[in-house]
């Protein structure tokens, strides 16, 4: 094992080996004047299996930053940190490991590649950034040329996972438009353990293979301009606010896009321009959504498309359903409808009402006649959404009934010349208040013609009512 005690403002470079122990000592700062804009310790081109960072002294110095650049470290570890002004910064490096320390002021990671995974636990602040202005491709090529074995494609295509637990402030951002390229497999997990006074997290302009948020937090969670192949919310309750803006699914290598909300309370969450429609599968299991705010979100347009909203415990096993599956699905759709009504989005709320009634029809203990009523409303005006359906049914039934009515009176399908006045009498026929003898004397009626006249009034009246009900869908409150 190699041990170094670096001197402030002197660069340590070109070191390699199996294990390195870096000791940050109070003694090396004696007589050192702080330099604004300069990092205290800079480590360049380090290649180690394991690097341990140790600080046993409280150091009175404005800021102490350990800056690693162009380093290859398979296992980063913090043994002990005593001074509360230490920040560890990795830039343009390939790293992995576990940093678990509540005294450490912060960890910053810029344009780095992970070897499998990096755990950041209890740190006060974490900032992970992918910035195109600091990419320096020639430096990367030079860096990879020094690494024996696999080339850069191996590291880019391998799974990279960030596990950030109980960190009070997290920034995970990018200004790369192509960070979501299919060959980059980046995953992020945020977990909170019900601690007080923390939980701020911002994830912005990134495309991830998976994002997981778990636990309760009284901080603010913000996701903005992101694409996720898999998006998981587990036992998640934002006590303050959680905002999700411009969230889209994406499917590298044609994998299905998945969203899972599992035992969450999202009454204080806002979904703005979230594309629920294009996710392949959505699981909403034992979660509260009625108080959430949905604005400019895209939802499926039909019940068959809403089948992807599944109240299942495990989103990866869609066929494993509880006996109350249909009822649970109905309740989920009602919660979404109520939330949309709360924001004045009656267009989407009406759509949710229609699909929820389709779901209600599938519940086994619904009475027979209630099921028939739901079926009739579906066929006649799509549960109040369609004015075309009742208008079409009105024309089809009234014209058909009128032709049969004329046939029973021997005014159609006979050898007489065409009587064009019968076209005008059609409008009298569809008048629900018309006299029975509006066309011929009562003595010419047959029982069949009287029955047709009566049925016409009943059914055309029903279709007129359904047309008006659908026409007034935006007037309902």
C-alpha positions as CSV (number, residue, x, y, z in Angstrom):
1,X,0.0,0.0,0.0
2,X,1.3,3.5,-0.9
3,X,0.6,6.4,1.4
4,X,0.9,10.1,0.5
5,X,0.4,13.3,2.5
6,X,0.0,15.9,-0.2
7,X,1.0,19.5,0.1
8,X,-1.6,22.3,-0.7
9,X,-1.3,23.8,-4.1
10,X,1.2,21.3,-5.4
11,X,0.1,18.9,-8.1
12,X,0.5,15.1,-7.5
13,X,0.6,13.3,-10.8
14,X,1.4,10.0,-12.6
15,X,1.1,7.6,-9.7
16,X,-0.1,4.0,-10.1
17,X,-0.4,0.9,-8.1
18,X,-2.8,-1.3,-6.2
19,X,-3.8,0.7,-3.1
20,X,-3.3,4.4,-2.3
21,X,-4.0,6.0,1.0
22,X,-4.3,9.8,0.9
23,X,-4.0,11.6,4.3
24,X,-5.3,15.1,4.6
25,X,-3.3,16.5,7.6
26,X,-3.7,19.7,9.5
27,X,0.0,20.1,9.7
28,X,0.5,20.7,6.0
29,X,-1.7,23.8,6.1
30,X,0.5,25.6,8.6
31,X,1.6,28.9,7.1
32,X,-0.3,28.3,3.9
33,X,-2.2,31.3,2.5
34,X,-5.6,30.5,0.9
35,X,-5.7,31.1,-2.9
36,X,-9.1,32.1,-4.3
37,X,-10.0,30.0,-7.4
38,X,-7.4,27.3,-6.7
39,X,-8.1,23.8,-5.5
40,X,-6.1,22.8,-2.5
41,X,-5.1,19.3,-3.8
42,X,-4.9,18.3,-7.4
43,X,-4.3,14.7,-8.4
44,X,-3.6,14.0,-12.1
45,X,-3.3,10.7,-13.9
46,X,-3.7,8.3,-10.9
47,X,-4.2,4.6,-11.8
48,X,-5.1,2.6,-8.7
49,X,-7.3,-0.4,-7.7
50,X,-8.3,1.4,-4.5
51,X,-7.9,4.9,-3.2
52,X,-8.7,5.7,0.5
53,X,-9.1,9.2,1.8
54,X,-8.4,9.9,5.4
55,X,-8.7,13.1,7.5
56,X,-8.4,12.9,11.3
57,X,-8.0,16.6,12.1
58,X,-10.3,19.6,12.1
59,X,-8.6,22.0,9.7
60,X,-9.3,25.8,9.8
61,X,-9.1,26.7,6.1
62,X,-11.7,28.4,3.9
63,X,-12.2,25.4,1.6
64,X,-10.3,22.1,1.0
65,X,-11.0,20.5,-2.4
66,X,-9.5,17.2,-3.6
67,X,-9.5,17.4,-7.4
68,X,-9.0,14.2,-9.3
69,X,-8.6,14.6,-13.1
70,X,-7.8,11.9,-15.7
71,X,-7.8,9.2,-13.1
72,X,-8.7,5.6,-13.2
73,X,-9.8,4.4,-9.8
74,X,-11.6,1.1,-9.4
75,X,-12.6,1.7,-5.8
76,X,-12.9,5.1,-4.1
77,X,-13.3,4.9,-0.3
78,X,-13.5,7.5,2.5
79,X,-12.2,6.1,5.7
80,X,-12.7,9.1,7.9
81,X,-13.5,12.8,7.6
82,X,-13.3,15.2,10.5
83,X,-13.0,18.6,8.9
84,X,-16.3,20.0,7.7
85,X,-14.9,21.9,4.7
86,X,-13.7,19.1,2.5
87,X,-15.0,18.5,-1.1
88,X,-14.0,15.7,-3.4
89,X,-14.1,16.5,-7.1
90,X,-13.7,14.0,-9.9
91,X,-13.3,15.2,-13.4
92,X,-12.8,13.4,-16.7
93,X,-12.1,10.2,-14.9
94,X,-13.2,6.6,-14.7
95,X,-14.3,5.7,-11.1
96,X,-16.3,3.4,-8.9
97,X,-16.7,2.8,-5.2
98,X,-18.5,4.0,-2.1
99,X,-18.4,7.3,-0.2
100,X,-20.3,7.1,3.0
101,X,-19.7,10.1,5.3
102,X,-22.1,12.6,6.8
103,X,-19.3,15.2,7.6
104,X,-18.1,15.4,4.0
105,X,-19.2,18.8,2.6
106,X,-19.7,17.6,-1.0
107,X,-18.9,15.3,-3.9
108,X,-18.7,16.8,-7.4
109,X,-18.4,14.6,-10.5
110,X,-17.9,16.1,-13.9
111,X,-17.9,14.2,-17.2
112,X,-16.9,10.9,-15.6
113,X,-17.6,7.3,-16.5
114,X,-18.4,4.7,-13.8
115,X,-17.0,1.2,-13.5
116,X,-20.4,-0.4,-12.7
117,X,-21.5,1.7,-9.7
118,X,-20.8,4.5,-7.3
119,X,-22.5,4.8,-3.9
120,X,-22.8,8.3,-2.3
121,X,-24.3,8.0,1.2
122,X,-25.0,10.7,3.8
123,X,-22.9,13.4,2.0
124,X,-24.2,16.9,2.4
125,X,-24.1,17.9,-1.3
126,X,-23.7,15.9,-4.5
127,X,-23.3,17.5,-8.0
128,X,-23.1,15.3,-11.1
129,X,-22.7,17.1,-14.4
130,X,-22.2,16.2,-18.0
131,X,-21.1,19.4,-19.8
132,X,-20.2,19.5,-23.5
133,X,-17.9,22.6,-23.1
134,X,-15.6,20.6,-20.7
135,X,-15.5,17.4,-22.6
136,X,-12.0,17.8,-24.2
137,X,-12.0,14.8,-26.5
138,X,-8.2,14.9,-27.2
139,X,-7.7,14.6,-23.4
140,X,-10.1,11.6,-23.3
141,X,-8.3,9.9,-26.2
142,X,-5.0,10.4,-24.5
143,X,-6.4,9.1,-21.2
144,X,-7.9,5.9,-22.7
145,X,-4.7,5.3,-24.6
146,X,-2.9,4.9,-21.2
147,X,-5.5,2.3,-19.9
148,X,-4.4,-1.2,-20.6
149,X,-7.2,-3.6,-21.7
150,X,-10.6,-2.4,-22.8
151,X,-11.1,0.7,-24.9
152,X,-13.6,3.5,-24.3
153,X,-16.5,1.6,-25.9
154,X,-16.4,-1.0,-23.2
155,X,-16.8,1.6,-20.5
156,X,-19.5,3.6,-22.4
157,X,-21.6,0.5,-23.2
158,X,-21.4,-1.0,-19.7
159,X,-24.1,-0.3,-17.1
160,X,-23.3,2.8,-14.9
161,X,-25.3,3.2,-11.7
162,X,-25.3,6.1,-9.3
163,X,-26.8,5.3,-5.8
164,X,-27.4,8.5,-3.8
165,X,-28.8,7.8,-0.4
166,X,-29.8,10.4,2.3
167,X,-28.0,13.3,0.6
168,X,-29.5,16.7,1.4
169,X,-28.8,18.4,-1.9
170,X,-28.4,16.6,-5.3
171,X,-27.9,18.1,-8.7
172,X,-27.8,15.7,-11.6
173,X,-27.7,17.8,-14.8
174,X,-26.5,17.8,-18.4
175,X,-26.4,20.1,-21.4
176,X,-25.6,17.3,-23.8
177,X,-28.4,16.9,-26.4
178,X,-27.1,13.4,-27.2
179,X,-26.5,12.1,-23.6
180,X,-29.3,9.6,-24.2
181,X,-27.5,7.9,-27.1
182,X,-28.5,4.2,-27.1
183,X,-25.1,2.9,-26.1
184,X,-24.9,4.9,-22.9
185,X,-26.5,3.1,-20.0
186,X,-26.8,5.5,-17.0
187,X,-29.0,4.7,-14.0
188,X,-29.8,6.9,-11.0
189,X,-31.3,5.9,-7.6
190,X,-32.3,8.5,-5.0
191,X,-33.3,7.2,-1.6
192,X,-34.4,9.0,1.6
193,X,-34.7,7.5,5.1
194,X,-37.3,9.9,6.6
195,X,-34.6,12.3,7.9
196,X,-35.6,15.9,8.6
197,X,-34.4,19.0,6.8
198,X,-33.2,17.6,3.5
199,X,-34.1,16.0,0.3
200,X,-33.6,18.7,-2.3
201,X,-32.9,17.1,-5.7
202,X,-32.8,18.3,-9.2
203,X,-32.5,16.1,-12.3
204,X,-32.4,18.1,-15.5
205,X,-31.8,17.5,-19.2
206,X,-30.7,13.9,-18.9
207,X,-31.8,10.6,-20.4
208,X,-31.5,7.6,-18.1
209,X,-31.9,3.9,-18.5
210,X,-33.7,4.0,-15.1
211,X,-34.6,6.5,-12.4
212,X,-35.6,5.3,-8.9
213,X,-36.9,7.6,-6.1
214,X,-37.7,6.1,-2.8
215,X,-38.6,7.3,0.7
216,X,-40.1,10.4,2.3
217,X,-38.6,13.9,2.1
218,X,-39.5,17.4,3.1
219,X,-37.3,18.9,0.5
220,X,-38.1,19.7,-3.1
221,X,-37.7,17.1,-5.9
222,X,-37.5,18.4,-9.4
223,X,-37.3,16.4,-12.7
224,X,-37.1,18.6,-15.8
225,X,-36.6,17.8,-19.5
226,X,-35.8,14.1,-18.9
227,X,-36.2,10.8,-20.7
228,X,-36.5,7.6,-18.8
229,X,-36.6,4.0,-20.0
230,X,-37.8,2.9,-16.5
231,X,-39.1,5.3,-13.9
232,X,-39.8,4.0,-10.4
233,X,-41.4,5.8,-7.4
234,X,-41.4,3.5,-4.4
235,X,-42.9,4.4,-1.0
236,X,-42.4,8.0,-2.1
237,X,-44.0,10.9,-0.2
238,X,-42.8,14.4,-0.9
239,X,-43.8,16.5,2.1
240,X,-43.0,19.8,0.4
241,X,-43.2,19.6,-3.4
242,X,-42.3,17.3,-6.2
243,X,-42.5,18.7,-9.8
244,X,-42.1,16.6,-12.9
245,X,-41.8,18.7,-16.1
246,X,-41.5,17.5,-19.7
247,X,-40.9,13.8,-19.0
248,X,-40.8,11.4,-21.9
249,X,-40.1,7.7,-22.2
250,X,-37.4,6.4,-24.4
251,X,-36.5,2.9,-25.3
252,X,-32.8,2.1,-26.1
253,X,-32.5,-1.1,-28.1
254,X,-36.3,-1.2,-28.4
255,X,-36.8,-2.2,-24.7
256,X,-40.3,-1.4,-23.3
257,X,-40.6,1.8,-21.3
258,X,-41.9,1.3,-17.8
259,X,-43.3,3.6,-15.1
260,X,-44.1,2.3,-11.6
261,X,-45.8,4.2,-8.8
262,X,-45.8,1.9,-5.8
263,X,-47.4,2.8,-2.4
264,X,-46.8,6.6,-2.9
265,X,-48.6,9.7,-1.7
266,X,-48.3,12.2,-4.6
267,X,-51.0,14.6,-3.4
268,X,-48.3,17.4,-3.3
269,X,-46.8,16.5,-6.7
270,X,-47.3,18.2,-10.0
271,X,-47.0,16.6,-13.4
272,X,-46.5,19.1,-16.2
273,X,-46.2,18.0,-19.8
274,X,-45.6,14.3,-18.8
275,X,-46.2,11.9,-21.7
276,X,-48.0,9.0,-20.0
277,X,-49.4,8.0,-23.3
278,X,-46.2,6.6,-24.8
279,X,-45.0,4.6,-21.8
280,X,-45.4,0.9,-22.6
281,X,-46.6,-0.1,-19.2
282,X,-47.6,1.9,-16.1
283,X,-48.2,0.4,-12.7
284,X,-50.1,2.5,-10.1
285,X,-50.3,0.3,-7.0
286,X,-51.9,1.5,-3.7
287,X,-51.0,5.1,-4.3
288,X,-52.8,8.5,-3.8
289,X,-53.0,10.7,-6.9
290,X,-56.3,12.6,-6.4
291,X,-54.6,15.7,-5.0
292,X,-51.8,15.8,-7.6
293,X,-51.8,18.5,-10.3
294,X,-51.7,17.4,-14.0
295,X,-51.2,20.1,-16.6
296,X,-50.5,19.6,-20.3
297,X,-50.0,15.9,-19.9
298,X,-50.7,13.3,-22.6
299,X,-53.0,10.5,-21.7
300,X,-54.2,7.6,-23.9
301,X,-57.4,8.3,-25.8
302,X,-59.2,4.9,-25.5
303,X,-59.9,2.4,-22.8
304,X,-57.9,-0.3,-24.6
305,X,-54.9,2.1,-24.5
306,X,-55.6,2.8,-20.8
307,X,-55.2,-1.0,-20.2
308,X,-51.5,-0.1,-19.7
309,X,-52.4,1.6,-16.4
310,X,-52.1,-1.5,-14.3
311,X,-52.7,-1.6,-10.5
312,X,-50.1,-4.4,-10.0
313,X,-47.6,-4.8,-7.3
314,X,-44.7,-5.6,-9.6
315,X,-44.6,-3.8,-12.9
316,X,-42.3,-6.4,-14.4
317,X,-45.0,-9.1,-13.9
318,X,-48.1,-7.7,-15.6
319,X,-49.9,-11.0,-15.6
320,X,-49.7,-11.4,-11.8
321,X,-52.9,-9.7,-10.7
322,X,-55.0,-9.5,-7.6
323,X,-58.6,-10.5,-7.5
324,X,-59.6,-6.9,-7.0
325,X,-57.6,-5.8,-10.1
326,X,-60.6,-4.4,-12.1
327,X,-61.9,-2.5,-9.1
328,X,-58.4,-1.1,-8.3
329,X,-58.0,0.0,-11.9
330,X,-61.4,1.7,-11.7
331,X,-60.3,3.6,-8.6
332,X,-57.0,4.7,-10.1
333,X,-58.9,6.1,-13.1
334,X,-61.3,8.0,-10.8
335,X,-58.3,9.5,-8.9
336,X,-56.8,10.7,-12.1
337,X,-60.2,12.1,-13.2
338,X,-60.6,14.0,-9.9
339,X,-57.2,15.5,-10.1
340,X,-57.7,16.7,-13.7
341,X,-61.0,18.3,-12.7
342,X,-59.2,20.1,-9.9
343,X,-57.0,21.8,-12.4
344,X,-59.8,22.6,-14.8
345,X,-58.7,20.2,-17.4
346,X,-62.2,19.0,-18.4
347,X,-61.0,17.7,-21.7
348,X,-58.8,15.0,-20.2
349,X,-61.2,14.6,-17.2
350,X,-64.1,13.7,-19.6
351,X,-61.8,11.1,-21.2
352,X,-60.9,9.6,-17.9
353,X,-64.6,9.5,-17.0
354,X,-65.3,7.5,-20.1
355,X,-62.6,5.0,-19.6
356,X,-63.3,4.6,-15.9
357,X,-66.9,3.6,-16.8
358,X,-65.5,1.1,-19.2
359,X,-63.4,-0.3,-16.3
360,X,-66.5,-0.2,-14.0
361,X,-68.3,-2.5,-16.5
362,X,-65.6,-5.2,-16.0
363,X,-66.1,-5.4,-12.2
364,X,-67.8,-8.8,-11.5
365,X,-70.2,-7.7,-8.8
366,X,-71.8,-4.8,-10.8
367,X,-75.6,-5.5,-11.2
368,X,-76.7,-6.9,-14.6
369,X,-78.8,-3.9,-15.5
370,X,-76.1,-1.4,-14.5
371,X,-73.8,-3.2,-16.8
372,X,-76.3,-2.9,-19.6
373,X,-76.7,0.8,-19.0
374,X,-73.0,1.3,-19.2
375,X,-72.9,-0.7,-22.4
376,X,-75.8,1.4,-23.9
377,X,-74.1,4.7,-22.9
378,X,-70.8,3.4,-24.5
379,X,-72.5,2.6,-27.8
380,X,-74.8,5.6,-28.0
381,X,-72.4,8.5,-27.2
382,X,-69.2,7.0,-25.8
383,X,-70.1,8.0,-22.2
384,X,-70.8,11.6,-23.2
385,X,-67.7,12.2,-25.3
386,X,-69.1,11.8,-28.9
387,X,-71.7,13.9,-30.6
388,X,-71.1,11.9,-33.8
389,X,-72.4,8.6,-32.4
390,X,-75.9,9.8,-31.3
391,X,-76.3,11.9,-34.5
392,X,-75.4,8.9,-36.6
393,X,-77.7,6.5,-34.7
394,X,-80.4,9.2,-34.9
395,X,-80.2,9.4,-38.7
396,X,-79.8,5.6,-39.2
397,X,-82.8,4.7,-37.0
398,X,-85.1,7.5,-38.0
399,X,-84.6,7.1,-41.7
400,X,-84.9,3.3,-41.5
401,X,-88.1,3.7,-39.4
402,X,-89.6,6.2,-41.8
403,X,-89.0,4.0,-44.8
404,X,-90.6,1.0,-43.0
405,X,-93.4,3.4,-41.9
406,X,-94.1,4.4,-45.5
407,X,-94.0,0.8,-46.6
408,X,-96.7,-0.2,-44.1
409,X,-98.9,2.6,-45.5
410,X,-98.2,1.5,-49.1
411,X,-96.5,4.7,-49.9
412,X,-93.1,3.1,-50.7
413,X,-92.0,0.2,-52.9
414,X,-95.2,0.3,-55.0
415,X,-95.8,0.9,-58.6
416,X,-96.8,4.5,-58.2
417,X,-94.7,7.4,-59.3
418,X,-92.2,8.8,-56.7
419,X,-93.9,11.3,-54.4
420,X,-91.2,13.8,-53.5
421,X,-93.4,15.5,-50.8
422,X,-92.6,12.4,-48.7
423,X,-89.1,13.8,-48.2
424,X,-90.6,16.9,-46.5
425,X,-92.8,14.7,-44.3
426,X,-89.7,13.0,-42.9
427,X,-89.1,16.2,-40.8
428,X,-92.6,15.9,-39.5
429,X,-92.0,12.2,-38.7
430,X,-88.9,13.1,-36.5
431,X,-90.8,15.8,-34.7
432,X,-91.5,14.1,-31.4
433,X,-94.7,16.1,-30.9
434,X,-96.2,15.2,-34.4
435,X,-99.8,14.1,-34.7
436,X,-100.4,10.5,-35.5
437,X,-102.3,11.4,-38.7
438,X,-99.7,13.9,-39.9
439,X,-99.4,12.0,-43.2
440,X,-102.6,9.9,-43.8
441,X,-106.0,9.5,-42.2
442,X,-106.2,7.2,-39.1
443,X,-108.3,4.8,-41.1
444,X,-105.2,3.9,-43.2
445,X,-103.1,2.9,-40.2
446,X,-102.1,-0.6,-39.5
447,X,-100.9,-1.9,-36.1
448,X,-97.4,-2.2,-37.5
449,X,-97.4,1.5,-38.7
450,X,-98.6,2.6,-35.2
451,X,-95.9,0.6,-33.5
452,X,-93.2,2.1,-35.8
453,X,-94.5,5.6,-35.1
454,X,-94.4,5.0,-31.4
455,X,-90.9,3.3,-31.4
456,X,-89.6,6.1,-33.5
457,X,-90.6,8.7,-30.9
458,X,-88.9,6.7,-28.1
459,X,-85.6,6.0,-29.8
460,X,-85.2,9.3,-31.7
461,X,-85.9,11.0,-28.4
462,X,-83.3,8.9,-26.7
463,X,-80.7,9.7,-29.4
464,X,-81.5,13.4,-29.2
465,X,-81.0,13.3,-25.5
466,X,-77.6,11.6,-25.9
467,X,-76.6,14.1,-28.5
468,X,-77.4,17.0,-26.2
469,X,-75.6,15.3,-23.3
470,X,-72.5,14.9,-25.4
471,X,-72.8,18.4,-26.8
472,X,-72.8,19.8,-23.2
473,X,-69.9,17.8,-22.0
474,X,-67.8,21.0,-21.3
475,X,-70.7,22.6,-19.5
476,X,-70.8,19.8,-16.8
477,X,-69.3,20.5,-13.4
